[in-house]
Every structure is written in structure tokens, then in C-alpha cells.
Amino acid sequence: MTETTHTQTTPPGDGAKQHSPEYRVAVDSLRGLRQDLIHDAFAYRPLPGRRTDGRIVRRLPGRLREYAAWLPHALISVAALITVAVATAPSGGPELLLGPLCAIPVLLTMVRPVGAFWASMVSTPVVAVLGSHGGEWPWAAGSFACHLTVLTIVAIRTRPRAAGWMWALTALYALVADGIGPTDTYGTNSAPMLIISAMILLCVTVWQVRRHAEQEVTAQQTVTAHERSRRTLLEERTTIARELHDVVAHHMSVVAIQAEAAPYRVENPPPELEKAFATIRENAVAALTELRRVLGVVRAEDYEAPDAPQPTLAELDGLLANVRDAGLSVDKAVTGAVRELPQGVELSAYRIVQEALSNSLRHAPGATARVEISYVLGGLGLRIVNGPPPNPSLIKPSPGAGHGITGMRERVSMLNGGMTAGRTDDGGYEVAVYLPVALPDEGDA
């Protein structure tokens, strides 16, 4: 005989729908209690040292700065001594042993913070019961100071939710102790404990929330600055691509036209030559078409192609004249044999000088500048240097977008060159660039 077992399955979600919202809140709360105060309650979590790069600590001498890192540990040790003094002050003899019961939870906060809270909860009734001198219930004087200290330190070292759970457990203990303790003889101090601890934990929680918010803002600002720098870099590369497009497109157009006209300049050219020039023209036209298609991807919608050809070093005198009209006294010095360079190098050199002089106008108004151009073997050297502003207190520099140096570095990197930029000894600024230029082969000379 074969038995058939029918299993009734419950669709997912039906069981959850049977529970009320209050039940789910209670379950979530108990789960939070378990995560904060029960799970790995006695895990080893050593107290980190104080940072030594603060505004006050970093001004201390070297040895004192090293000692300042242990300031949190020293404060907790002093608090433990204070609890011992409070616990043993009114009495002596065997009750001196109650002092360590109040100090151990405080010291334990340096290595096992959550465990220190439970140790304080356990030591509190022990000290209250074993203490023979008169006092209040359920917290003796030493336990009162101990528990407040432990609550404060543990709240600082844990998340804000844990502070709420610690206060709730403290209130639960106070309620139970008041119900079973000899309050008629001693009186109860649960209300002062709950009020003072609530105020302390509230202040610590607000401080933690604010610190966490500041950390998130700092992290977001860091990410924003990184994204802004990356966007600036992409914008500069896009600008360089647009400018070089006109240079490359001009040369490709010349190649296509010359390849088309070359067969007509030779009388009775062989078919192989005509076919070769036709292939050159087709490849030049295809390359020009692909170049325009790729540029269309990075070109902005509001971009307008320039009507005039891209500038070269031959137009540098006009740039210097405009800069002088703007109020910057600038000189030019050219060394080496002036020669025609590749148009990409000419364009990049012109833009670098233009941006460097713009930075001089913006950040050092009224200063003097000098542009040095060196035609050397295998490359081109540029040096743009400006002096400090004559009256920095009277003439304020104009803030810029911070893209100038980034754009210059991108142009230099594109040409496999080198660049340095930084302040001079007299308070000015210097930009030095080297752009390599391939030497022509002996067969092409």
C-alpha cells in the first residue's frame, strides 16, 4: 500500500501578513538588542589612541605629542580611581574590596565596551547588597559613579541605538530593584540615575549623529571633488579633441585633393600610379569621415566649429599685445633657430602660453611676466614665468575654475612631453614645458 502525503504550501508573504505592525516592530527591536548588546558582547575592541594631527596636539613637542595619543586611556583610568574613592570614602575595613568592583567595569570599557556595561549591571546589586554602611538603593555611591561613567564611555564607543538599549535596561533594573529592595530603609535613587543618564546619553547621541553627518558630508565632498576633477579632465580632453580635429581634417583634406589631382599632372600616367592615387584618396576621405563621426560623439550640442584656422606660434605676438592691453606687462624671448613645427605642436604651444598668461592675469594682477620660447634639437621648450603682484593687499586676485593647469598637462601628456608648474622663490609662478618633436629622417631632408 502506498501512502500519499499531501503537503500544503503557504505562498510567500502570507505568513508575514498575519503579523501586526506592532509585532514586527517588537521583533525588529529585539533583533537590534541582540545585535548591539548580546551578540559578541565580550568581543575584544581596544580603545584607539587619540589623533595627533589636531590643531592643539600637533603644536606640542614630539614627546608630549606621543603621550597625547594615550589621553583617552588616561582619562578612563582617572575615572576608575575616582569611582574607587567614591565607593570606599565613607568606610574602611572589608568594604574596601568593593572599590575594585566599581573600577573594573570602568577599566573594561577600554577593551570590551559592551561587556563593561554588563559587568556594571552585575556589580551594581553586588555592591549594594554587600555594602554595610547606610546609603541609597539600588545604586550605592560607587556604583552610581561607575554606571554613569560606563554608560557614557560605551555610548561614545558604540552606535546611538545601543545607548537607547542601555538606558532601557537600566530603567528595567531600577524598576525591579525598587520593587524588591529595602527602599523603606535607604530610599531609592533610581530617578536621579535615570534622569542624569538620559541627559548624558542624549548629549552623546546628538554628538554622534552630528559627527556621523559630518563624516558623510566630508566623504560626499571628497567624491564630489573627485568627480569634478574627472569631469574637468574629460572636458579638457574634449576641447583638445575638437581643436585637433580641425588640424587633422585640414591635412586629410589636402591629402585627398592632392591624391585626386596628382594623376593629371603627369602625362600618360601608368594605370598602377592612377590606382595608387585613387586608393590614397579613398583612404583619406574614409579617414576624414570616421574622424568627423567620432568627434560628433564628444562634441557638445552648442559647439560651433571655428571659422578661422587654429592658431600657431606665428600669431603669438597678437596674443601678447592683447595681454598687454589687459594690464599685464609681458616680454618675449626666442632662442634657437625658428622653424615650422607640426601643427599639433604649434597649437598646443600657443594654448599653453595663452592659458599661462591668463592665469597670470587672474592670480597676479599688475605683475610682470616673461615668455621664453626655445627651439632646441628634437623639441620645443616653453617657459612662462610671472612675478608676484605689486600690491596684493589692494588688488585681490580673481578666482578661477581651476582647469588651467589640468588643460596644460593634458596637452603636454598628449604629445609625450614634460611639464612642471609651481611657485618661484620671489612669490611668483612658473610654468616650464618641453614638447618633443620628431627629427626628420635623412632621406626626407
C-alpha positions in Angstrom: 0.0 0.0 0.0 1.3 3.4 -0.9 0.6 6.3 1.2 0.2 9.7 -0.5 1.2 12.7 1.6 -0.3 16.0 0.7 1.8 19.0 1.7 0.0 22.3 1.8 2.4 25.1 0.9 1.8 28.7 2.0 2.5 31.3 -0.6 5.4 33.5 0.3 4.3 36.6 2.2 1.1 35.1 3.6 2.7 34.3 7.0 4.1 37.8 7.3 0.8 39.4 6.5 -0.7 37.7 9.6 1.6 39.6 12.0 0.6 43.1 13.1 2.9 46.1 12.6 3.4 46.2 16.4 4.6 42.6 16.3 7.1 43.4 13.5 8.4 46.5 15.4 8.9 44.4 18.6 10.8 41.7 16.6 13.0 44.3 15.0 13.6 45.9 18.3 14.7 42.6 19.9 16.9 41.9 16.9 18.5 45.3 17.5 19.0 44.5 21.1 20.7 41.2 20.2 23.0 42.8 17.7 24.0 45.7 19.9 24.3 44.3 23.4 24.2 40.5 23.3 25.9 39.2 20.1 29.7 39.3 20.7 29.1 41.3 23.9 32.6 40.5 25.2 34.4 40.9 21.9 37.9 42.4 22.1 37.7 46.0 20.9 40.7 48.0 22.1 40.3 51.7 22.5 42.2 53.6 19.8 44.6 56.3 20.6 43.9 60.0 20.2 44.8 61.5 16.8 47.9 63.6 17.0 47.2 65.8 14.0 44.7 68.1 15.7 45.1 71.9 15.9 46.3 71.8 19.5 48.1 68.4 19.8 50.3 69.0 16.7 51.8 72.1 18.3 53.1 70.1 21.3 56.7 68.9 21.4 57.5 65.4 20.0 57.5 63.5 23.3 54.3 65.2 24.6 52.6 64.6 21.2 53.3 60.8 21.7 51.9 60.9 25.2 48.8 62.8 23.9 47.8 59.7 22.0 47.1 58.0 25.3 44.9 60.7 26.7 41.6 58.7 26.4 43.2 55.8 28.3 44.5 58.2 31.0 41.1 59.8 31.4 39.4 56.4 31.8 42.0 55.3 34.4 41.4 58.5 36.4 37.7 57.9 36.2 38.2 54.4 37.6 40.3 55.8 40.5 37.5 58.3 41.2 34.9 55.5 41.4 37.2 53.7 43.9 37.5 56.8 46.0 33.7 57.4 46.0 33.0 53.7 46.8 35.4 53.5 49.8 35.3 57.0 51.2 32.7 56.6 53.9 34.0 53.3 55.3 37.0 51.1 55.6 37.9 47.6 56.5 36.5 44.8 54.4 34.3 47.2 52.4 37.5 48.4 50.7 37.1 45.3 48.5 34.0 47.0 46.9 36.2 49.6 45.3 37.6 47.2 42.6 34.1 46.0 41.8 33.3 49.6 40.8 36.6 50.2 39.0 36.7 47.0 36.9 33.7 47.9 34.7 35.2 51.3 34.0 38.6 49.9 33.1 36.9 47.2 31.0 35.5 49.9 28.7 39.0 50.3 27.1 39.0 46.7 25.7 35.4 45.3 25.9 32.9 48.1 25.9 29.7 46.2 25.7 31.0 43.7 28.2 31.8 46.6 30.5 28.1 47.5 30.5 27.0 44.0 31.6 29.8 44.0 34.2 28.4 47.2 35.6 24.9 45.8 35.7 26.1 42.8 37.6 28.4 44.7 40.0 25.7 47.2 40.9 23.5 44.8 43.0 26.5 43.1 44.5 27.9 46.3 45.8 24.5 47.4 47.1 24.0 44.2 49.0 27.5 43.7 50.4 27.9 47.3 51.4 27.2 47.5 55.2 27.1 51.3 55.5 23.9 53.2 55.1 23.1 54.6 51.7 20.5 54.6 48.9 19.1 51.8 46.9 19.7 50.3 44.3 22.9 52.2 43.4 25.5 52.8 46.0 27.7 55.8 45.7 30.5 54.0 43.9 28.1 52.1 41.7 26.3 55.3 40.8 29.5 56.9 39.5 30.6 53.7 37.9 27.4 53.1 36.0 27.2 56.7 34.7 30.8 56.5 33.6 30.3 53.2 31.8 27.2 54.4 30.1 29.0 57.5 28.8 32.0 55.7 27.5 30.1 52.8 26.0 27.7 55.2 24.3 30.6 57.0 22.7 32.2 53.8 21.5 29.1 52.2 20.1 26.2 53.2 17.8 23.4 55.5 19.0 20.9 52.7 19.2 23.0 50.9 21.8 22.6 53.9 24.1 18.9 53.6 24.0 19.0 49.9 24.8 21.4 50.5 27.7 19.1 53.2 29.2 16.1 50.9 28.8 17.9 48.0 30.6 19.0 50.4 33.3 15.4 51.6 33.8 14.2 47.9 33.8 16.7 47.1 36.5 15.7 50.2 38.5 12.0 49.2 38.3 12.7 45.6 39.5 15.2 46.7 42.2 12.8 49.3 43.6 10.1 46.6 43.8 12.1 44.1 45.8 14.7 46.3 47.5 14.7 47.8 51.1 13.6 51.3 49.8 11.9 52.0 53.1 15.2 52.0 54.9 17.5 53.6 52.4 15.3 55.4 49.9 15.6 55.0 46.1 17.9 56.9 43.8 16.6 55.4 40.6 15.0 58.7 39.5 18.3 60.6 39.7 20.1 57.8 37.9 17.6 57.7 35.1 17.4 61.4 34.6 21.1 62.1 34.7 21.9 59.1 32.4 19.2 60.1 30.0 20.6 63.6 29.7 24.2 62.2 29.2 23.1 59.6 26.7 21.1 62.2 24.8 24.1 64.5 24.6 26.3 61.7 23.4 23.8 60.5 20.8 23.4 64.0 19.4 27.2 64.4 19.2 27.5 61.0 17.5 24.8 61.8 15.0 26.4 65.1 14.2 29.8 63.5 13.8 28.4 60.9 11.5 26.7 63.5 9.4 29.9 65.5 9.2 31.8 62.4 8.1 29.2 61.7 5.4 29.4 65.3 4.2 33.2 65.1 4.1 33.1 61.8 2.2 30.5 63.2 -0.2 32.6 66.3 -0.7 35.6 64.1 -1.5 33.6 62.2 -4.0 32.2 65.4 -5.5 35.7 66.9 -5.8 36.9 63.7 -7.5 34.0 63.7 -9.9 34.5 67.4 -10.6 38.2 66.8 -11.3 37.4 63.9 -13.5 34.7 65.9 -15.4 37.2 68.7 -15.8 39.7 66.3 -17.2 37.2 65.0 -19.7 36.1 68.5 -20.7 39.7 69.5 -21.4 40.3 66.3 -23.4 37.2 67.1 -25.4 38.3 70.6 -26.1 41.7 69.3 -27.3 40.0 66.8 -29.5 37.8 69.5 -31.1 40.8 71.7 -31.8 43.0 68.9 -33.2 40.1 67.8 -35.4 40.5 70.9 -37.4 44.2 70.4 -37.8 43.9 66.7 -38.8 40.9 67.4 -41.0 42.8 70.1 -42.9 45.8 67.8 -43.6 43.5 64.9 -44.6 41.6 67.2 -47.0 44.9 68.3 -48.5 46.0 64.7 -48.9 42.7 63.8 -50.6 42.8 66.8 -53.0 46.5 66.2 -53.9 45.9 62.5 -54.5 43.0 63.3 -56.8 44.9 65.9 -58.8 48.3 64.1 -59.0 47.5 61.8 -62.0 46.5 64.9 -64.1 50.0 66.4 -63.5 51.7 63.5 -65.2 51.4 62.9 -68.9 50.2 59.4 -69.6 50.5 58.1 -66.1 50.6 54.3 -65.8 47.5 52.6 -64.6 49.3 51.4 -61.4 50.0 55.0 -60.4 46.4 56.1 -61.1 45.2 53.2 -59.0 47.6 54.0 -56.2 46.5 57.7 -56.0 42.8 56.6 -56.2 43.4 54.3 -53.2 45.1 57.1 -51.3 42.2 59.5 -51.9 39.6 56.9 -50.9 41.5 56.1 -47.6 41.9 59.9 -46.9 38.2 60.5 -47.4 37.2 57.5 -45.3 39.6 58.6 -42.5 38.1 62.1 -42.6 34.6 60.7 -42.4 35.4 58.5 -39.5 37.2 61.3 -37.7 34.1 63.5 -38.0 31.9 60.7 -36.8 34.0 60.1 -33.7 34.2 63.8 -33.0 30.4 64.0 -33.1 30.2 61.8 -30.1 32.2 64.1 -27.9 31.1 67.4 -29.3 28.6 69.4 -27.3 25.3 70.3 -28.8 26.1 74.0 -28.5 29.6 73.7 -30.0 30.2 75.7 -33.1 33.2 75.0 -35.3 35.6 77.9 -35.6 35.6 79.8 -38.9 39.3 80.7 -38.7 42.2 78.2 -38.7 43.6 77.1 -35.4 46.3 79.5 -34.1 50.1 78.8 -34.1 53.1 80.4 -32.6 53.2 82.8 -35.5 50.2 84.5 -34.0 51.8 84.8 -30.6 52.6 88.5 -30.9 49.0 89.3 -31.3 48.2 87.3 -28.1 50.9 89.2 -26.2 49.5 92.5 -27.5 46.0 91.6 -26.1 47.5 90.6 -22.8 49.4 93.9 -22.5 46.2 95.8 -23.2 44.6 93.9 -20.3 47.2 95.3 -18.0 49.9 92.6 -17.8 53.5 93.7 -18.7 54.9 90.7 -20.7 58.2 90.2 -22.6 59.0 87.5 -25.1 62.4 85.9 -25.8 63.1 83.4 -28.6 66.2 81.3 -28.7 67.3 78.8 -31.3 66.6 78.5 -34.9 62.9 79.3 -35.6 61.4 76.6 -37.7 58.0 75.3 -38.7 56.7 72.6 -36.3 53.9 70.2 -36.7 50.6 72.0 -36.4 49.5 70.0 -33.4 52.7 71.1 -31.5 52.2 74.7 -32.7 48.6 74.7 -31.5 49.4 73.1 -28.1 52.3 75.5 -27.5 50.0 78.5 -28.3 47.3 77.3 -26.0 49.7 76.6 -23.2 51.1 80.2 -23.4 47.6 81.6 -23.6 46.4 79.7 -20.5 49.6 80.5 -18.5 49.2 84.2 -19.3 45.5 84.1 -18.4 46.4 82.6 -15.0 48.9 85.4 -14.5 46.3 88.0 -15.2 43.8 86.2 -12.9 46.0 85.4 -9.9 48.7 88.1 -10.1 47.1 91.3 -11.4 49.6 94.0 -12.0 52.6 91.7 -12.1 55.2 91.3 -14.9 55.5 88.2 -17.0 58.0 86.7 -19.4 57.5 84.2 -22.2 60.6 82.2 -23.3 60.5 80.0 -26.4 63.4 77.7 -27.2 63.8 75.9 -30.4 66.0 73.0 -29.4 67.2 69.9 -31.2 64.3 67.4 -31.1 61.7 69.6 -29.5 60.3 72.9 -28.3 60.8 74.5 -24.8 58.4 76.9 -23.2 58.8 78.9 -20.0 56.2 81.3 -18.8 57.0 83.0 -15.5 55.4 85.9 -13.7 56.4 87.8 -10.6 54.4 88.5 -7.5 51.6 91.1 -7.6 52.9 94.5 -6.6 50.1 95.3 -4.1 48.4 92.0 -3.0 46.5 93.8 -0.3 45.0 96.4 -2.6 44.3 94.2 -5.7 42.6 90.9 -5.0 43.2 88.0 -7.4 40.3 86.8 -9.4 39.2 83.2 -8.5 39.3 80.8 -11.5 37.7 77.4 -12.2 41.0 75.6 -11.6 41.1 74.0 -15.1 44.1 75.8 -16.5 46.9 73.5 -15.1 44.8 70.4 -15.9 44.4 71.5 -19.5 48.1 72.3 -20.0 49.1 68.9 -18.5 46.7 67.1 -20.8 48.1 68.9 -23.9 51.7 68.1 -22.8 50.8 64.5 -22.0 49.2 64.0 -25.4 52.5 65.0 -27.1 54.6 62.8 -24.7 56.2 65.9 -23.2 57.1 67.1 -19.8 55.8 69.9 -17.6 56.5 71.5 -14.3 54.4 74.2 -12.6 54.9 75.8 -9.2 55.7 79.0 -7.2 59.1 80.7 -7.5 61.3 81.9 -4.7 60.1 85.5 -5.1 56.4 84.6 -4.8 55.7 84.4 -8.5 54.7 81.4 -10.6 56.5 79.5 -13.3 55.3 77.0 -16.0 58.0 75.1 -17.8 57.1 72.8 -20.7 59.1 70.6 -23.1 57.3 69.3 -26.3 59.3 66.7 -28.2 59.3 67.0 -32.0 60.5 64.0 -34.1 63.5 64.8 -36.2 63.1 64.4 -40.0 64.8 61.4 -41.5 67.9 61.9 -43.6 66.0 60.6 -46.6 63.3 63.2 -46.2 65.8 66.1 -45.9 
